[in-house]
Amino acid sequence: MPQLYEGDLCGLCAVPAVALGMFNSAPRRPVHARCAAKVGGRGITLDAMCRNIRPLNNFEPPATNDEVHAAALQFVRKVSGMNKPSKANEQYFNEAVDEIAHLTRHLLEHLTTSAPPKNREDEAAKARSRSAARFAS
């Protein structure tokens, strides 16, 4: 099991690793044993989707180019395993971000749904409510 360091935070509740007893679910984020028990034990999956990538489809107003680019950047960071590329990889990293942003924009323009468009403020309020309920204890 990899070493946990004092600065490590729980991947579920963001409390420091030195508190409450930790285990490392490497290569995922470290997690408190107490938090893991709440979601089914050591078999948890924390990184099903990067938490900074948000659904962009079916919003009014539609997703902006900045939102699409931010999602593409997060995707490339996740896939490449690097937050900032080296000079040797920077060109390819940026090309990947641009291509994924272009494809994402193309996808969003062509997706259809019969559901009414979602309101950003309402969705943000729902997310805050879910978060407050999840971390209340």
Sequence and secondary structure as in RCSB ss.txt:
>XXXX:A:sequence
MPQLYEGDLCGLCAVPAVALGMFNSAPRRPVHARCAAKVGGRGITLDAMCRNIRPLNNFEPPATNDEVHAAALQF
VRKVSGMNKPSKANEQYFNEAVDEIAHLTRHLLEHLTTSAPPKNREDEAAKARSRSAARFAS
>XXXX:A:secstr
     TT B TTT  BTTSS EE  TTS  EEHHHHHHTTGGG  S SS TT    SSEES   HHHHHHHHHHH
HHHHHT SS  HHHHHHHHHHHHHHHHHHHHHHHH   SS  EEHHHHHHHHHHHHHHHT  
